[in-house]
């Protein structure tokens, strides 16, 4: 039978009818899981459904890869240390367009599809916005039928599971792979050896050319696991390839025979630690070295795999490499890929430097995700000397040639040479990974208009002056499939009943909803849907945290990583302000403030902010004067699947970072798409959101970037704000008095001391503006009909912020990659 006929027949045999799915579930329960109807567990029912859905992806998956080879397309490789994909079942069912059939078939198992989704464990492959963005991009690349592959690390343990005990964060292992992962397929035949350590041998060849060879006996095996990424209602199924580290020497038999059982497994464990945990604690030297090993492990395995795939069709045709391969670096974590590709081309393929460098610099593109200089990665030269000696040589050579060009453009400007050098001099020489990324790439982009402008004018000003043509902007977006259609089915159904469901694939169509903002009946329906979403979240919080929340209050929500620049602390100060208003006998608009997010294990101040949030919550909760008026809840163990319940229920979205600190933000987009109004600063993508939503439908407060810079330049004195604002002083004094922690009254004094002495993110400077803006929020919420109109306009005007638009811009303006539709005939 011909391949084309076989593919078609397989899909027909599988079928997408209710009866076909029932049969598939039964087959997997019996033949895959070896269970019967009496012994099968709830989780095994989920596995049976997941395997059945995966079966229907396989033929498309194989056909997609076959087509890419046959048509010799240009491929995009998205390298990221994080892919926060969450749960896969719901997204796959939605994109395959088999939701109704699966729902009906699952009913035969005595469960609902929603119950089965809850059985799936979130994939612990990311931390926050960076990883979630990568996951949205994978969905959009498949939906837009782009030949693309995501490449990352298959972490055995995710960041951590967060437990709040006595008001404090506890970190529990996130062993997300303890149960079978039904979506991945191991590919041991495609394993790759990744070298570390050793030394470099240099010699002159017969043509008088200097050659180098990296010699080492320290190898780690990178074992690929592939996960299918389906496009929405098309035949494209792209690939997410995750690398798992395995020891090259599986067992130290010599040690074992000599009775040294510990040493027999020690080397193996050391190798496999690389993919053991996401974000190892890097407060120690060993932790930092492990982090660098992780980065190179990803880069080497991925680049060797990319080169292998290219050579399969174009052996020796190296000039074609940039025409067939585009590699996007998601922040600086994969930056070593630039030196790794040079190593492969120079040492393994025998190319000359100029040709190898020309190929490299026409292949890589770099996305920057941070404006804060302290967050830009730098690695000690000593680490490279120990782990990656050949790459250190290459980076030095790149730097030498680059600085020669800078010196030619600006003769005698030694200060500029120092600023632009890839090597930062000092007591300990450091390699500036962002600079390597810029020098080795043909395109450098920020992720919001403001962010990209600040990259050009401040952070990378020297490089922009040297290469203005390299710099561009690609404002982030989120996938409407996951974050509206899947997360908010009730609102999606309401919207589709009015404008059809074309918006799910083309979010620009959502603008058709705008005319319904003036429809009183629709506004009523919209508010009813929001209330149902609030009830759903309330039931979940009762079940999981034993917390009762009043759904007839304003749901005011801030969920994201806990970090000083994201200013959860400002939100907490507002909660204390409202508490004092109640104690003064003043009337407030009833409000439930929810804050959720994880603090990095070594980030002391972030953990203190979590402690304070829970302490304030406890005081408010215990005060009868606050009942029905004010509540504050810390949302424990925030993650993707939890976000899918939180975001549709939100009415106010807190996007309150200091202007000039958040590169973009994507939570802001998800909230607005689901009908929450935003209170925010002119930071990151908030600026563009406000422009399209309309100033009247956005609650703006705070200093602008220019005002922040001006205050800091003149010498910021936070104590001045404390002394001039009676309300602010009262709030901070209540914290320092020990009121929120009477057993340990000094507990929260360090937070206030930092605010009064340095306040690096200008909370006190923005406090009064924030409080006044929150009063506008409260007043607006009193008029529910007007609030509904504003919320509908938010939804209707968010078309720009689909990740489909972002990826389309990447494809056309950076990657020059074209869609490749997949036919199953």
N, C-alpha and C positions, 0 to 999 in steps of 0.2 A: 504494500500500500504506500502511495506517495505521502511525503511529509505533510503537504497541504491538506490532503484528504484525511489523514490521520488526525490532524489538529482539529479539523471541523467535526469529525466523528466523535472524538473524545468529549468535546463540549456538548454535543447533542446527547451523548450517553449520560453525562452528568446531569444536565438539565437544571433549570432555575425555577421549577414549579414547586408548589408546596409538597406534593407527593415525592418529588425527587429529593428534596431536603430531608423529609422524614426518613426515607430509605437510607440516605447518606448518614444521618445521625445514628441510625440503628446499626449500620455496617461498622462505623467507627467505634461504637460502644462495644460491639462484639469482637471485631477483628483487630482493631488497633489497641483498645484498652483492655480487652479480655474480661469484660464485665457482662452481666445480664441486668434486667430491669430491677432485680431485687438487691443487687450489690453495688450498682453504680452510684457514685457520690455526686453531690451537686457540682463540685469542681470538675469532675470527669464529664459531666454533661456539657459544661462549658467547653472542655477540650474537644469533645465530639463535634460540637457546633463549629468551633474554630477550625478544626481539621477539614470539615465539610466546606467551609467558606474558602479555605486555602486551596483545596482541590480545584476550585473554580478559578483560582488565580494562576495556577501552575501553567496551563497551556498558553495563556496570554503572556505569562512571564517568559517562557521559553521562546515563544514566537517573537516577542519584543526584541530579545537579544539576537535571534537569528536575523531579523530584519535589519538591525543596526549593522551587523557584519555584511550582509548582502548588499546593502546600499552604501556601505563605506562612509557612514556619516561622521560628522565632527561630534565628538563626545565631550560632555561637561563632567568634570569630577569635582564634587563639593567636599573639601576636606575640613572636618570640624572635630574638635575634641569632645563635642557634645551633640547629641541628637535626642532631645527631650520629647519622644514620640508618645508618651503616655500609654493608653490602651489602644489596641489595634482592631478588635472585633467590630466595634460600632462603625469605625471609619471605613473598614473594608466592605462591610455590608452596604453602607451608604453609597460608596463609590461604585460598587458593582451593580447598584440599583436592584438589590434583591431584598430590601428591608421588609416589605410586606410579606413576601413568601417565607422568609426566615421567621418572622414574628408568628405567623400562623402555624408553621411547622413546630416551632419551639413549644407552642401551647400543648402539643401532644406529649411533651416531656414533663408537663405539670409545672412549667415555669414560664416567666415572661422574659423577653429579650433584655429588658432593663435589669432583671435579677441576674441573668447570665453575665452581663457586662460587669456587674459588681464583683463577679468571681475572678475577673482578670486582674492581674497585678500590673501596676504601672511599671513600664520599662525604666529601670534606674540608670538612664544614660545621659543625664544632664542635670544642671543646677538651676538655671533660670532662663532669662530672656534669650541669651545666646543660643542655647540648645533648642528652645522652643521655636525660635526663628528658623533654625535649620530644618526642623520638622515641618514647619509650614512651607518652606521652600521646596522640600521633597514632594509634598502633595501638589504644589503648583507646577513643578517641572513635569510631573507625570500627567497632570490635567492638561497642560499645554502641549503635550506629546513631544517634549524635548528629550533627546538621548542623553540621559544624565544618570550618574551614580553617586550616592553619598558614601563617604568613607570615614569610619570612626573606630572607636575601641569598644569592645564588648566587655564592659565592666561587670565583674561578678557581683560587686556590691555598689549600689548607687550612693548618692551623697550621704544620706542617713535618713532614718525615720525619726521624726521629732516627737518627743513626748514632753508634755508640760507637767512637771511635778513640783509641788510647793511653789508654783509661779515661775519656775526656772526651766530653761530648755535642757532636756537630756537627749543625747544622741544614741539611737539604737541602730544596729546594723540593718541596712536595707538589702537583704539577701533576696533580690527579686528573682533570681534564677533557681531558688530552692525547689520550685515546682517546674514542671516541663514548660518550655516556651514553644507553643505550637506553631509559631510563625517563622522560626528560623530553620535554615537547612545548613548543616556543616559541610564544608568543601575541603576535606583534607588533601585532595589531589592538587589543590591550588595553594598549599602552604608555602611560606617563604621564610628564608633564613635572614634574620636581622642581626648584623654584627655590632659589637660594642668593644671598647677598650683597645688593647693592642698597641701597635706602632706603625709608622709609615716608612717604607723603603723607597728611596729615590735613586734614579740612575739616568744616564744619558743613553738614548737608543742609537741605532746605527745611523740615523739621520741627524744626530746631534741635538735631538729634542729631549728636554727634561721630562721624565716619566715618573709616576708615583704609584705605589701599590700599598693598600692598607692590609696589614697582616694582623690577624687575631685568631684566637681559639675560642673566644667568648661569643657564642651565638645564642639567640633566642628564636624559637619557631613562632611565626605568626600564622595562626590557623583561622581562615576566613569563615564567617557565618553570614549567610545571605538572608535578607528579609524582603519580601515583595512589597513594592510601593505602588498601589494602583491609582491610575488617574480616574477622574470623575466621569462616569458614563462614556468611557471610551475603551479601547482594547490595550492601551499602554499599561504595562506593569514594569516599572523601573526597579532598580536594585539598591538596597542599602547594605553595604558590605562592612561588617564589623570584625575587627581582628582580636583574637584571643591569644594570649601569650602562653606558650608551652616550652618546657625545657628541651634543649637540643639533645641533652643526655638524660633520658628519662629516669635513669636510676643509677646511682653510683655503686655499681656491683663490686668494685674493688674494695670500697669502704665497707660494704655489707659483709663481704667474705671475711674481712678482718675484724668483724664484730662492732664496727662503728656505725650503728644504725642511724644515728642522728645525722652524721655527715653524709650518709647515703642519700638522704632526701633534701639536705640543706640547699645544695646548688639548684635543685629542681624548684624548690619553693621560692628561692631568690629570683629566678627567671620568671616564674609565673605570677609574682607579685605585681608585675607591670600592669596587667589587666585586672588586678584584684579589686581595686577600689577607685572610684571617681574622686578626684581631688584629695590625694593623701595630705595629711597635715604637714605643711611645709614650713613650720616654725623651726624645724631642725635641719641640719645639713643633709642628713639621710633622706628626709622628706623631700627636700628640694631636688636632690639627685634623682630620686624616684620619679619626680614630676618631669624632669628632663628626659629620663629614659622612656617615659610614656610618650612624650612628644616625638622623639626620634623613632620609636617603635611604630607609631602611626605613619609617620612620613616615609620611612624606609619601605615598610610593607606596601604602602599605597603606591609609591613611585615605582617600585620594582614591578608591581602588578600592572600599572598603567603602561610601562615600557614593554612588558611582555605582551600585553594585548595589542599595542601598536605594531610590534615587530611581527606579529602573527600575519598581518596583512601588508606590512610595508618594511620588511627587513632591509636595512641599509639606506632607506629613503629619509634620512633625518631632517632634511629641509622641509619635509611635509609635516613634521611633528606638530608645529603650532597650528597648522591648518586642520589637523585631525583631533587635537587635544586642547582643551581649555581647563585650567585648574584654578579654582577659586579658593583662596585661603580665608577661612572664617576666623578673623582676628589673627593674632601673631602666634598662636599655639602651633600651627603647622608650618611656621616660617622656615624651619630647618629643611623643608622640602626643596627650597631653592638651592642650598648647598648640596643636598642629596642628588638632585637631578644633575648638577654639574659633576659630581663624583662619578655617577654612572656613565655620563657621556664622555668624560675625560679618561677615566681609568678602565672602564669595562668595554666601552665602545671605541676608544682610541681617537676621539675627535680632538681637534685643536681648540685652544681656549676660545678664540674669537667666535668660531662656529658654535661651540657649546653654549657660550654666553648669549649669542644671538637667539638661539633656540629657546633657552631658558627664559629670557626676558620678553619673549613673545608668547609665552605659554601661561605664565602666572598672572593672576590678578588678586588684589588684596583688599579686603574689607576691614576698615577700622571700626571698633565698637566702643572706644572710650576716649573721653576728653581729659581725663585726669592723668597728668604726667606720672604720678606714682603708681598708676595701674598699668603702665606700659612695661611689658616684659623685658627684663635684662638678665643675662646669664653670666656668671663668673667665667672668665677665660680658663681658670683652673679646672672647672667642670668639664669643659670641652677637651682640655689637654688629657684628662683622665678617660673620658668616655668616647669622645669623637675627635681624635687627633687629626684625621684627614680633613674633616669638615672645618676645623680651626684653620688649617692651612688655606683652604679654599676661601673662607671668609676674609682672612687677611689679604689674600690676593684680590678679591672683589673690592675690598676697601681701598687698597693701594691704587688700583686702576680708576676707581670712582673719584677719589680725592685728587688725582692728577687732572681729571676733567674739571673739577670744581676750581682748582688752582688756576687753570687756564682761563676760566670765565671770570674769576675774581682774583687777579694776581695780587699777592701780598696780603690777602685777607686771612690771616692765620686764625683769627677768632671764629670766622665762619667755618674754616676747615675743622677746627676743634668741635664746633657745634654739630657739624654734619657727619663726623666720623662714625662709622659703625662700631668703633671701639671707644668706650668711655674710659678715659684715663683716670687715675686716682690711686688710692691705697690698694684697691683691688680692681683690676681691669675687668670691664663688663662689656658683653656684646649686646648691642641695642637691637632687639629683634624687630621692632617696628621699622627701624631704618633699613635693615636687611630686606624686609618685606617691600618697602618702597623702591629700593634700588633694583631689586630683582624682579619687579613686576612691570607690566605695561600699563596697568590701570590701578588707581587707588581711589576707593570711594568711601564716603561717609554714609550714614544711614538716615539722615534727615537733613533738610535744607540748612537749618541753623548749624547743625553739627558739621556738615561739610564746609560751610563758610568759616567756622572756627578752626577747622583743620588747616585751611588755606592761609588764614590771617594770623594764627598764633602757633598752634602745636607743631605743624609741619611747614611753617612759613618759608624757611630756607629751601626746602625741597620743592615747594610750589613755585618759588621764584626761579628755580633751576629747570623744573619740568612742569610748567603750567598745564600742558596738554594731558598729563597723566591723571589729573585730579577731576573727579566727577561726583555727583550725588545720586544715590539710589534710596529714596525714602522707603523704609520698611513697610511691610504689610502683613496681614494674617490671613489664613485661609478661611473663607466663609463656610466651607463644608464642615470643618471641625467646630468652629467657634460660633456659628449661628445655626446652621441646619441641624447639626448633631446635638450641640449643647442646649439649644433652645427650640425644641420641636414645636412647642405650642405657638410661639411667636412666628416661627417659620411657616407654620400652617396658616396662620392669620394673614401674614404678608402674601403668601402664594395665592390665597383665596381672592386677593384683590388684584395682583399684578402678574400672576403666573409664577412658575418656579425657575424661569430663566436666570434670575439673579444669583442662583447658587453657583452657576458656572461663570456668569458675567455680572459681577457685582455693580457695574455701572447701571444696570437695569433697576437697581433698588431706588434710583431717583424717581421712578414712577410712583413711588409711595408718597412723595411729597404732597401731592394734591389731597391726600386723605387726612392730612394734618388739620384741615378745616372741616372735616366731617365729624360731627359730634358723636354719631353712633360708633364710628371707628375708634375715636378717642376712648370711648367707654370700653370697647372690646380690648383695646390695647392695655388699659389699666387693669382689666380683669385678668389678662394673661400674666401681667407682671405680678399681680397678687398671687396667682397660682404658683408662679416660680418662687415667690417668697415663702409660701407655705411648704413647698418641696424642700427648700433649704432648711427651713425651721424644723421639719420632721427629721431631716438628716442630722442636724446638730443635736437634737434631742436623743437620737439613737446612738450617736457616736461620742458625743461629749457630755451628754446628760444636761444640756443647757436649754432652757426655755427662752425663746425670743418672741417678742410681740410683733406680729406681722403688720399691725396697724401703725407702725412707726416708720420713719424715714430710714431705709437701709443705706447707711453711709459706710463704704467699704474701701479698704486699702490692703491689697495683697500683692506682695513682691518680696524679693530678698530683703532681709533686715540690714540696712546700711545707713550710716549717718547722712550720706548725701541724699538719700531718698526721703529723709525727714519724717519717719514715723513718729519721731519725738514731737514734732510740731502738732501732729494729730492728737497725741496724748495730752499736750498742753491745752488744746481746745476742749478735750473731754473734761479736764479739771476745771477749766473756765466755766463750762456748762454746769458742772456739779455745784460750783460756788454760786452761780446764778440761781439754781434751785434752792440752795440753802438760804439765799437772800430773799426768798419768797417771790422771785420773778417767774413769769410764765415763759416756757420755751416750747418750741415745736418738738413733739416727741421724736426721739431719735435713737436708733441702735447703731453704735459705732463698732465696726468689725475690722480687726487688723490681723493679718496672717502673713507668715513667711518664716524662713529659716535663717539663723545667724551662722556664719562659718564658725566651726568649732574653736578656732584660735582667735576670734574677733571678740574681745572682752566687752567693748562698749556696746556692740550690737546685742550681746547677751543681756547687758544691763537694761537696754531699752525694752527687751522682752519681759524682763523682771518687773520693770516699772509699769508696763502695760497691764500685766496681770494683777499687780498690786492695786492699781487704780480701779481696775475692773472689779476686784473683790470689795473695795470700799463702796463703790457705787451700788453694787448688787446687794450689799447688806443694809443699805440705807432705805428705809421705807418711804422717805420723801421722794426718792427717785423712781419708785415703782410706776410703770406706765409712762414715764417721762424720758428717762435716760438709762441706757444700758451700754456696757462696753464688753465685747467678747473677743478673746484671742482665739483665732481659728488654728487649731492644732494640725500640724503635719500637712501644710499646704503643698499641693502637687497638681499635676495636670487634671486627673479625674475629679479632684475636689474643685478645681477652678471651673470645671464644666457645670457644677451645681451653683457655685457662688456667683459667677458673672451674670447669668440670666436673671438673678434675683436682685442685683444691685440697682439702686436708684441714684446714688451719688458715687462717682468714681474719684478717688483722691489721687491726683497726679501732681505732687507738690514738691518735687525736687528743686533745688536751687538752680536758677537760670544759669545755663552754661555747664551743667554737670552731667545730665542724662543725655546720652548720644541720641536716642530716639524714644525708646519705650514701645512696647507692643500691647501691654495690658490696657493702656489708654484706648487703643483701637478696639479691642475686644469688648470692653465695657460699653463704648459708644454704639457699636454695632448692635448691641443687645438692649439699647434703649435707656442706658444710664446717662445722666448729665455729668459733666466734668467740672470739678473745681481744680484749677491748676495754674501753674506759672507758665511764662513764655519760655519753655524749655523743651528741647528735643522736638519730637513730632507734634507736641501740643500746639506749636505755632501754626503748622499747616492744618491741623484738625480744626482749630478755631477759625482759620480763614475759610474753610469750606462749609463748616457747620453754621457759621455766623456768630458774630460777637454777642448777639442777644441770647444765644442758646449755649453759652459757655460762661462759667463763673471764673473770671480772671482776677488774680491777685499777685502781689509780690513785685520785687525788683526785676528789671530787665537785665540782660547780660551786660549792657553798657553801664548800667547803674551799679551792678555788682562790681565790675572792674574799677569803676570810679571810687566807690567806697573803700575797696581794698587798697587802691593806690594812695588814697589820702590817709590811710591808717584807721582801720576799723576798731571801734571801741564798743564792744557789746554792752558793757556795764552802763553806758550812757542811756541805752534803751530801757534797761531795767530801772534806772533811777527816774526816768521821765514818765513811765507808764505804770500807774498804780495797779491796774489789773494784772499786768505781766508780773510785777513784783509780788503781788499776792499769790499768784499761781506758783512761782518759783520758791517763794518762802514756805509755802505749804509742803512742798517736796522736801526741802532741806530740814524742816521741823521734825521729820520722821513720822508725819501723820499717816503716810501710806505704808509704813513698815515699823510700827511701834516697838516690836521686839528687837529690831536692829535699826535704830533711828538714823545712824550714819550711812546706811546702805546706799542711798541715792544721792548723797552729797556730791560725789565725783561727777555725776552728770551735770548738775547745776554749776559746779565749779568750772567745768570745761566750757559751758555756755557763756559764763560771765568773763572768763579769761581769754578765750580764743574764738569760740563759736565759728569753726571753720566753714560752716555751710549757712551762715547768716540767718539762723532761725529767729533770733531776737529782732533783727532788722525787718523781717517779714511778718512778725507776729501780729502786729496791729492790723495790717492789711488783710491777713488771713482771717482774723476774728470778724472783721467787718464784712468780708466776703461771705463767711459762713452765716452771718445774719441775713444777707441777701438770699442765700440758699433756703434758709428756714422760711422766710417770707414767701418766696416763690412756691415752696412745697405746700403752703396753706391753700393755694389755688390749684387744686388737682387737675382741673380741666386745662388750665394754661400749662401746667407741668407736663401733661400728656402731649400737648402740641409740641412743646420744646423737645421732648424725648423722641417723638416720631420724626421730627426734622433731623435729629441726630442720626437716626437709623438711615433715613432717606439720603443723607448727604455723605455717607461713608464709603461710597464706591471706590474712591481713589486709594483706599487703604487695604484693598485686597492684595495678598501676596502674589496673585496672578499678574497684576499690573507691575509689581516690582520685578518679578522674574522675567516678564516680557521685556522690560527695559534692560535687564542684565543680558538677556539673550541677543537682543538687537544691537546694543551699544557697547557691550564689553566682550561677550563670548563669540559673537557672530555665529551663533548656532541656530539651526533651523529645525522646525517641527518635522517629525517623521511619523506620520500616522501609521498605525498597525492594522493590517488587514488579516483576518483569520481565514479568508477564502483561498 
